[in-house]
Amino acid sequence: MAGSVSNVEVCDFAYTGQFEKLKECILADKSLACKTDQDSRTALHWACSAGHTNIVEFLLELGVDVNLQDDALWTPLHIAASAGREDIVLSLISKGAQLNSVNQSGCTPLHYAASKDRYEIALLLLEKGADPNVSDKYESTPLHRASSKSNLRLIQLLLKQSASTNIQDCQGNTPLHLACDEDRVEAAKVLVEHGASIYIENKEEKTPLQLAKGGLSNILRRIVEG
């Protein structure tokens, strides 16, 4: 069967969960496990995307490169973290997945866990040594991502892991600017309680207080003034 099967078909078997077909092909020709499709993705990338843990573990046991990047520089760990595949994230880390690998956008797996509210995955990444203050190509940190979406538990987790509250992105915005601009009241309160400045100006010379809507500016001012 392997002789008639392409690397693209093997990737499709991985994505659709056809474990026995994939296994038969790869055991007949182990080079298929590491070959890529038109997106420079291996079967491992696709199995991570679809959440097929059995296929992931089979490929990892064969020694497939856990850190191979696709054409947008996504690793299997980026994909698993973004898709919310907690068991797979754990398996990838146990095989040496690089926690702070960056893709074409400068994002680490933690950026995606933060923006998509993948709390357990973010916890795993941070406990294993992921950098909470890494910036993407827009100079946004995972805390910027979590704050703009008001992912409150993730904000609290990142702060507990020493995420900096006052890093500015390429527009000069801190996580607090983003929370205030999106009217994320609880997120803004938590950030200020953990040292976020209400006075930093962004590139439009706006402070978080000036972006705050309704009574939020008064709430934040009261927290700062004690």
TITI-457062 format. One record per residue (C-alpha): residue number from 1; residue in three letters; y, x, z. Coordinates in Angstrom, 1 decimal. Each point is the difference from the previous one (the first is absolute). Layout:
# residues N
+-----+-----+--------+--------+--------+
:   k :   r :      Y :      X :      Z :
+-----+-----+--------+--------+--------+
: NUM : ALA :      Y :      X :      Z :
...
+-----+-----+--------+--------+--------+
# end
This chain:
# residues 226
+-----+-----+--------+--------+--------+
:   k :   r :      Y :      X :      Z :
+-----+-----+--------+--------+--------+
:   1 : MET :    0.0 :    0.0 :    0.0 :
:   2 : ALA :    2.4 :    2.8 :    0.9 :
:   3 : GLY :    0.1 :    1.4 :   -3.5 :
:   4 : SER :    1.5 :   -3.3 :   -1.3 :
:   5 : VAL :    2.5 :   -0.4 :    2.8 :
:   6 : SER :    3.5 :    1.3 :   -0.1 :
:   7 : ASN :    2.2 :    1.2 :    2.9 :
:   8 : VAL :    2.1 :   -3.2 :   -0.5 :
:   9 : GLU :   -3.0 :   -2.2 :    0.5 :
:  10 : VAL :   -1.0 :    1.9 :    3.2 :
:  11 : CYS :    3.5 :   -0.6 :    1.3 :
:  12 : ASP :   -0.4 :   -3.7 :   -0.9 :
:  13 : PHE :   -3.3 :   -0.1 :    1.9 :
:  14 : ALA :    1.8 :    1.4 :    3.0 :
:  15 : TYR :    2.8 :   -2.5 :   -0.1 :
:  16 : THR :   -2.3 :   -3.0 :   -0.5 :
:  17 : GLY :   -2.4 :    1.0 :    2.7 :
:  18 : GLN :   -3.1 :    0.6 :   -2.3 :
:  19 : PHE :   -1.5 :    2.5 :    2.3 :
:  20 : GLU :   -3.5 :    0.3 :   -1.4 :
:  21 : LYS :    1.3 :    0.5 :   -3.6 :
:  22 : LEU :    2.5 :    2.6 :    1.2 :
:  23 : LYS :   -2.6 :    1.8 :    2.1 :
:  24 : GLU :   -2.5 :    0.1 :   -2.9 :
:  25 : CYS :    2.5 :    1.5 :   -2.3 :
:  26 : ILE :    1.3 :    2.6 :    2.4 :
:  27 : LEU :   -3.4 :    1.1 :    1.2 :
:  28 : ALA :   -0.9 :    0.5 :   -3.6 :
:  29 : ASP :    3.2 :    1.9 :   -0.8 :
:  30 : LYS :    1.9 :    1.1 :    3.1 :
:  31 : SER :    3.0 :    1.2 :   -2.0 :
:  32 : LEU :    0.9 :   -3.7 :   -0.5 :
:  33 : ALA :    0.9 :   -0.3 :    3.6 :
:  34 : CYS :    3.0 :    2.3 :   -0.5 :
:  35 : LYS :    1.1 :   -1.0 :   -3.4 :
:  36 : THR :    3.2 :   -2.0 :   -0.5 :
:  37 : ASP :    1.1 :   -3.0 :   -2.1 :
:  38 : GLN :    3.2 :   -0.5 :   -2.0 :
:  39 : ASP :    2.0 :   -0.1 :    3.2 :
:  40 : SER :   -1.5 :    3.2 :    1.3 :
:  41 : ARG :   -1.8 :   -2.0 :    2.7 :
:  42 : THR :   -3.6 :    0.7 :    1.0 :
:  43 : ALA :   -2.6 :   -2.5 :    1.2 :
:  44 : LEU :    1.1 :    0.8 :    3.5 :
:  45 : HIS :    3.6 :   -1.1 :   -0.6 :
:  46 : TRP :   -1.3 :   -3.4 :   -1.4 :
:  47 : ALA :   -2.5 :   -0.5 :    2.8 :
:  48 : CYS :    2.8 :    0.5 :    2.5 :
:  49 : SER :    2.2 :   -2.4 :   -1.7 :
:  50 : ALA :   -2.6 :   -2.8 :    0.0 :
:  51 : GLY :   -1.3 :    0.8 :    3.5 :
:  52 : HIS :   -3.6 :    0.8 :   -0.9 :
:  53 : THR :   -0.9 :    2.1 :    3.1 :
:  54 : ASN :   -3.6 :    0.7 :   -1.1 :
:  55 : ILE :    1.1 :    1.5 :   -3.3 :
:  56 : VAL :    2.7 :    2.0 :    1.7 :
:  57 : GLU :   -2.5 :    1.5 :    2.5 :
:  58 : PHE :   -2.5 :    0.7 :   -2.8 :
:  59 : LEU :    2.6 :    1.9 :   -2.0 :
:  60 : LEU :    1.3 :    1.9 :    3.0 :
:  61 : GLU :   -3.5 :    1.1 :    0.9 :
:  62 : LEU :   -0.4 :    1.4 :   -3.6 :
:  63 : GLY :    3.1 :    2.1 :    0.7 :
:  64 : VAL :    2.5 :   -1.7 :   -2.2 :
:  65 : ASP :    3.5 :    1.5 :    0.5 :
:  66 : VAL :    1.6 :   -2.2 :    2.6 :
:  67 : ASN :    3.5 :    1.2 :   -0.9 :
:  68 : LEU :    0.0 :   -0.3 :   -3.8 :
:  69 : GLN :    3.3 :   -1.6 :   -1.2 :
:  70 : ASP :    0.3 :   -2.5 :   -2.9 :
:  71 : ASP :    2.7 :    0.1 :   -2.6 :
:  72 : ALA :    2.5 :   -1.4 :    2.5 :
:  73 : LEU :   -1.2 :    2.5 :    2.6 :
:  74 : TRP :   -1.7 :   -2.6 :    2.2 :
:  75 : THR :   -2.9 :    1.3 :    2.0 :
:  76 : PRO :   -2.9 :   -2.3 :    1.1 :
:  77 : LEU :    1.6 :    0.0 :    3.4 :
:  78 : HIS :    3.3 :   -1.4 :   -1.4 :
:  79 : ILE :   -1.9 :   -2.8 :   -1.7 :
:  80 : ALA :   -2.2 :   -0.8 :    3.0 :
:  81 : ALA :    3.0 :   -0.1 :    2.4 :
:  82 : SER :    2.1 :   -2.1 :   -2.4 :
:  83 : ALA :   -2.9 :   -2.4 :   -0.5 :
:  84 : GLY :   -0.8 :   -0.4 :    3.7 :
:  85 : ARG :   -3.5 :    1.6 :   -0.1 :
:  86 : GLU :   -0.3 :    1.2 :    3.6 :
:  87 : ASP :   -3.6 :    1.0 :   -0.1 :
:  88 : ILE :    0.5 :    1.9 :   -3.2 :
:  89 : VAL :    3.1 :    1.8 :    1.4 :
:  90 : LEU :   -2.1 :    1.2 :    2.9 :
:  91 : SER :   -2.7 :    1.3 :   -2.4 :
:  92 : LEU :    2.5 :    1.8 :   -2.2 :
:  93 : ILE :    1.6 :    1.7 :    3.0 :
:  94 : SER :   -3.4 :    1.1 :    1.4 :
:  95 : LYS :   -0.6 :    1.7 :   -3.4 :
:  96 : GLY :    3.3 :    1.9 :    0.1 :
:  97 : ALA :    2.5 :   -2.3 :   -1.7 :
:  98 : GLN :    3.5 :    1.5 :    0.1 :
:  99 : LEU :    2.1 :   -2.3 :    2.2 :
: 100 : ASN :    3.4 :    1.0 :   -1.3 :
: 101 : SER :   -0.8 :    0.3 :   -3.7 :
: 102 : VAL :    2.9 :   -1.4 :   -2.1 :
: 103 : ASN :   -0.2 :   -2.0 :   -3.2 :
: 104 : GLN :    2.5 :   -0.2 :   -2.9 :
: 105 : SER :    2.4 :   -2.0 :    2.2 :
: 106 : GLY :   -0.2 :    2.5 :    2.8 :
: 107 : CYS :   -1.9 :   -2.5 :    2.2 :
: 108 : THR :   -2.8 :    0.8 :    2.4 :
: 109 : PRO :   -2.8 :   -2.4 :    0.9 :
: 110 : LEU :    2.0 :   -0.7 :    3.2 :
: 111 : HIS :    3.0 :   -1.3 :   -2.1 :
: 112 : TYR :   -2.3 :   -2.7 :   -1.4 :
: 113 : ALA :   -1.6 :   -0.9 :    3.3 :
: 114 : ALA :    3.5 :   -0.4 :    1.4 :
: 115 : SER :    1.4 :   -2.2 :   -2.8 :
: 116 : LYS :   -3.1 :   -2.2 :   -0.2 :
: 117 : ASP :   -0.4 :   -0.4 :    3.8 :
: 118 : ARG :   -3.4 :    1.7 :    0.1 :
: 119 : TYR :    0.2 :    0.7 :    3.7 :
: 120 : GLU :   -3.6 :    1.2 :    0.7 :
: 121 : ILE :    0.2 :    2.3 :   -3.0 :
: 122 : ALA :    3.4 :    1.4 :    1.0 :
: 123 : LEU :   -1.4 :    0.6 :    3.5 :
: 124 : LEU :   -3.0 :    1.9 :   -1.4 :
: 125 : LEU :    2.3 :    2.1 :   -2.3 :
: 126 : LEU :    2.4 :    0.9 :    2.9 :
: 127 : GLU :   -2.8 :    0.8 :    2.4 :
: 128 : LYS :   -1.5 :    2.4 :   -2.5 :
: 129 : GLY :    3.3 :    1.7 :   -0.6 :
: 130 : ALA :    2.0 :   -1.8 :   -2.7 :
: 131 : ASP :    3.7 :    0.9 :    0.1 :
: 132 : PRO :    2.1 :   -3.0 :    1.1 :
: 133 : ASN :    3.2 :    1.5 :   -1.3 :
: 134 : VAL :   -1.0 :    1.0 :   -3.5 :
: 135 : SER :    2.5 :   -1.2 :   -2.7 :
: 136 : ASP :   -0.8 :   -1.3 :   -3.5 :
: 137 : LYS :    2.1 :    0.7 :   -3.1 :
: 138 : TYR :    2.6 :   -2.5 :    1.2 :
: 139 : GLU :    0.0 :    1.8 :    3.4 :
: 140 : SER :   -1.5 :   -3.0 :    1.7 :
: 141 : THR :   -2.4 :    0.5 :    2.9 :
: 142 : PRO :   -2.8 :   -2.3 :    1.0 :
: 143 : LEU :    2.4 :   -1.4 :    2.7 :
: 144 : HIS :    2.4 :   -1.0 :   -2.8 :
: 145 : ARG :   -2.8 :   -1.9 :   -1.7 :
: 146 : ALA :   -1.2 :   -1.7 :    3.2 :
: 147 : SER :    3.6 :   -0.9 :    1.0 :
: 148 : SER :    1.0 :   -1.6 :   -3.3 :
: 149 : LYS :   -3.1 :   -2.2 :    0.2 :
: 150 : SER :    0.4 :   -0.7 :    3.8 :
: 151 : ASN :   -3.6 :    1.2 :    0.6 :
: 152 : LEU :    0.6 :    0.0 :    3.8 :
: 153 : ARG :   -3.2 :    1.4 :    1.3 :
: 154 : LEU :    0.1 :    2.8 :   -2.6 :
: 155 : ILE :    3.6 :    0.8 :    1.0 :
: 156 : GLN :   -1.1 :    0.3 :    3.6 :
: 157 : LEU :   -3.0 :    2.1 :   -0.9 :
: 158 : LEU :    2.1 :    2.4 :   -2.1 :
: 159 : LEU :    2.6 :    0.3 :    2.7 :
: 160 : LYS :   -2.7 :    0.8 :    2.6 :
: 161 : GLN :   -1.2 :    2.7 :   -2.4 :
: 162 : SER :    3.4 :    1.7 :    0.0 :
: 163 : ALA :    1.4 :   -1.5 :   -3.2 :
: 164 : SER :    3.7 :    0.8 :   -0.3 :
: 165 : THR :    2.3 :   -3.1 :    0.1 :
: 166 : ASN :    3.1 :    1.6 :   -1.7 :
: 167 : ILE :   -1.4 :    1.7 :   -3.1 :
: 168 : GLN :    2.1 :   -1.1 :   -3.0 :
: 169 : ASP :   -1.4 :   -0.9 :   -3.4 :
: 170 : CYS :    1.6 :    0.9 :   -3.4 :
: 171 : GLN :    2.5 :   -2.9 :    0.5 :
: 172 : GLY :    0.9 :    1.2 :    3.5 :
: 173 : ASN :   -1.9 :   -2.8 :    1.6 :
: 174 : THR :   -1.9 :    0.4 :    3.3 :
: 175 : PRO :   -2.9 :   -2.4 :    0.8 :
: 176 : LEU :    2.6 :   -1.9 :    2.1 :
: 177 : HIS :    2.2 :   -0.5 :   -3.1 :
: 178 : LEU :   -3.0 :   -1.6 :   -1.8 :
: 179 : ALA :   -1.0 :   -2.2 :    2.9 :
: 180 : CYS :    3.6 :   -1.3 :    0.4 :
: 181 : ASP :    0.5 :   -0.5 :   -3.7 :
: 182 : GLU :   -3.2 :   -2.1 :   -0.2 :
: 183 : ASP :    0.9 :   -1.8 :    3.3 :
: 184 : ARG :   -3.1 :    1.3 :    1.7 :
: 185 : VAL :    1.2 :   -0.8 :    3.5 :
: 186 : GLU :   -3.0 :    1.1 :    2.1 :
: 187 : ALA :   -0.4 :    3.2 :   -2.1 :
: 188 : ALA :    3.6 :    0.9 :    0.5 :
: 189 : LYS :   -0.1 :   -0.6 :    3.7 :
: 190 : VAL :   -3.1 :    2.2 :    0.4 :
: 191 : LEU :    1.6 :    2.8 :   -2.1 :
: 192 : VAL :    3.2 :    0.0 :    2.1 :
: 193 : GLU :   -2.0 :    0.0 :    3.2 :
: 194 : HIS :   -1.7 :    3.1 :   -1.2 :
: 195 : GLY :    3.2 :    1.9 :   -0.9 :
: 196 : ALA :    1.0 :   -1.2 :   -3.4 :
: 197 : SER :    3.8 :    0.5 :   -0.4 :
: 198 : ILE :    2.1 :   -3.1 :   -0.9 :
: 199 : TYR :    2.8 :    2.3 :   -1.1 :
: 200 : ILE :   -1.5 :    2.1 :   -2.9 :
: 201 : GLU :    1.6 :   -0.7 :   -3.3 :
: 202 : ASN :   -1.9 :   -0.3 :   -3.2 :
: 203 : LYS :    1.3 :    1.1 :   -3.4 :
: 204 : GLU :    2.0 :   -3.2 :   -0.3 :
: 205 : GLU :    1.6 :    0.9 :    3.3 :
: 206 : LYS :   -1.7 :   -2.9 :    1.8 :
: 207 : THR :   -1.6 :    0.2 :    3.4 :
: 208 : PRO :   -3.0 :   -2.1 :    1.1 :
: 209 : LEU :    2.4 :   -2.2 :    2.0 :
: 210 : GLN :    2.0 :   -0.8 :   -3.1 :
: 211 : LEU :   -3.1 :   -1.0 :   -1.9 :
: 212 : ALA :   -1.3 :   -2.2 :    2.9 :
: 213 : LYS :    0.3 :   -3.8 :   -0.6 :
: 214 : GLY :    0.7 :   -2.7 :    2.5 :
: 215 : GLY :   -0.1 :    1.0 :    3.6 :
: 216 : LEU :   -2.2 :    3.0 :   -0.6 :
: 217 : SER :    2.9 :    2.5 :    0.2 :
: 218 : ASN :    0.9 :   -1.3 :    3.5 :
: 219 : ILE :   -3.6 :    0.2 :    1.1 :
: 220 : LEU :   -0.3 :    3.6 :   -1.1 :
: 221 : ARG :    3.4 :    0.9 :    1.5 :
: 222 : ARG :   -1.1 :   -1.4 :    3.4 :
: 223 : ILE :   -3.2 :    2.1 :   -0.1 :
: 224 : VAL :    1.9 :    3.2 :   -0.6 :
: 225 : GLU :    2.6 :   -0.8 :    2.6 :
: 226 : GLY :   -2.7 :   -0.8 :    2.6 :
+-----+-----+--------+--------+--------+
# end
